[in-house]
Amino acid sequence: MKSEELAERIIDCAANIVRFVIGLEKTAIGRHIGGQLARSATSAGANYEEARGAESRADFIHKMQIVLKELRESLFIFQFEIDDAVC
């Protein structure tokens, strides 16, 4: 997969998650979990853009590890919301 394709997929993913978060109930837990999900999903995209401009291979790998961590966090929170219907 090319860099531009991956960037577009990450942006699409973040946009879909933001739309999902907008639809959550406006309870205290819904706002908390939704905010956390929105932050981690959008952070993955921002960090991917940082990785694309990395100054070295080691810098690229480090930044991509951060992207992966943010995406894992987003997946956990999303599954938590869906599985437990807490929001």
N, C-alpha and C positions, 0 to 999 in steps of 0.2 A: 504494500500500500504506500502510495506517495504521501509526502508530508502535507500537501494541500488537502488531500482527501481525508486524512486523519484529523486535520484541523477542522474541517467542515463537519465531520461526524461528532467531534467533541462539542462544537458550537451547537449543533442540532440537539445533542443530548442535554446540554445545559438549558437550552430554550424549552425543551419538553419538560424538564424537571421544574423550571420556574413556573410554567403553566400549571403543572400538577400542584405546586405549593400554593399558588393563588387560589385553587379550589378547595384547600383544606379548611376545616372549621376554624373559626376565629376564637378558639379557646386558648388558655394560657399554654397548654402543652402543644396544641396545634401550631401556635406561633413560634414556640421554642424549637420544636422539631423541624418545622418548615423552614425556619431561618437557618438552622444548622445544615439542612439538606441543600438549600439554595447556595449557601456560602461554599460548601465543599464542591458542589457541582460546577459552579462558576470559577472557583479557584483552579480546578483541573485545567480549564481552558486557558486561563491566564498563565499558569505555570508551563503549559505546553508551548505557548508562544515564547516564553522565556527560554525554554529548552532549544527551540528552533534557532535562537540567536546565541547559543552557547559559544564560549570562547575556546573550548577544547573538548575532546572526546570525554574526558573525565567529568567536565562540567555538564555536558549533555546528559551523561548517564545519571549523574546526581539529580539533575532537574527532572528527568523522566521518572526517577524513583519517587519524587514528590508527587508527580502527576498520578502515578499508580496508587500512592497512599490516599490521595484525595478521591480518586474514583472508587477505591475500596470502601472508604468512609461513606460516600454517597450511596453505594450499593447496600451497605449494612442498614443505613437509616431508611432508605426506600423500602427494603424488605421488612424492616421493623414496622413501618407505618402500614404496609399492606397486610402483613401477617397478623398483627395484633389489632388493627383498626383502632389505634389509639387517638387518631385525629379526626 
